[in-house]
Amino acid sequence: MKSMLSIVTASLVTLSLLAGNHGDVHEGDLVFVVNPHGNAITSVTTAIDSLPIDHVAILHRVGGDDGPLYALEAIGAGVCLTPIDSFINANGGAANLVAGRVEAVNHHRSVRNALAYAGRPYDYNYMPDDSAIYCSELVQKTYVDTCGRHIFGTIPMTFRDSSGEIHPYWTQHYGKQGLSVPEGEPGTNPGQLSRDKKVKILDLKF
């Protein structure tokens, strides 16, 4: 069940987004997507306040501080820039969005790093060190501090649900390709990033 903080946060984000006021957005802020129905990702990951978060994107203003707002994200179409209104609609409305600000980071440099991945294919298998990339991997690989050092590490991935067993979806997903489930391989996920101490969850007025 969502905590009261989560409900209030989501409500404030909803009102501000629908009002079209994006003045409080900072370059490099993160937007986490809550899937109210849950899925195979949320079944094996843990997010802040136990929210079913299954996606994360990077906010970027094209052309400078007064430019139009986009979500820089890794989705099925690959790493791309999505206009913020299209991003909101694609994810079921602003009520499903939670904003976070990464602290102790060089935001402009980090976004430039992320933009360099534009056009890369989406990594459906969540494998480390290949040419494809998934949403939280884009954040993990590109956010750096003022000295250029990466601020987010990887964690051992798990595909086990609350029962302790590998979720059937992942067994089927990898089995169709003749692959083993990469349990324990280094990776990242949106829920993990939402809980990171370097990320401050905001009542952000877009």
Secondary structure, 3 states (H helix, E strand, C coil): CCCHHHHHHHHHHHHHHHHCCCCCCCCCCEEEEECCCCCCCCCCCCCHHHCCEEEEEEEEECCCCCCCEEEEEEECCEEEEEEHHHHHHHCCCHHHEEEEEECCCCHHHHHHHHHCCCCCCECCCCCCCCCCECHHHHHHHHCECCCCCECCCCEECCCECCCCCECHHHHHHHHCCCCCCCCCCEECCHHHHHHCCCEEEECCCC
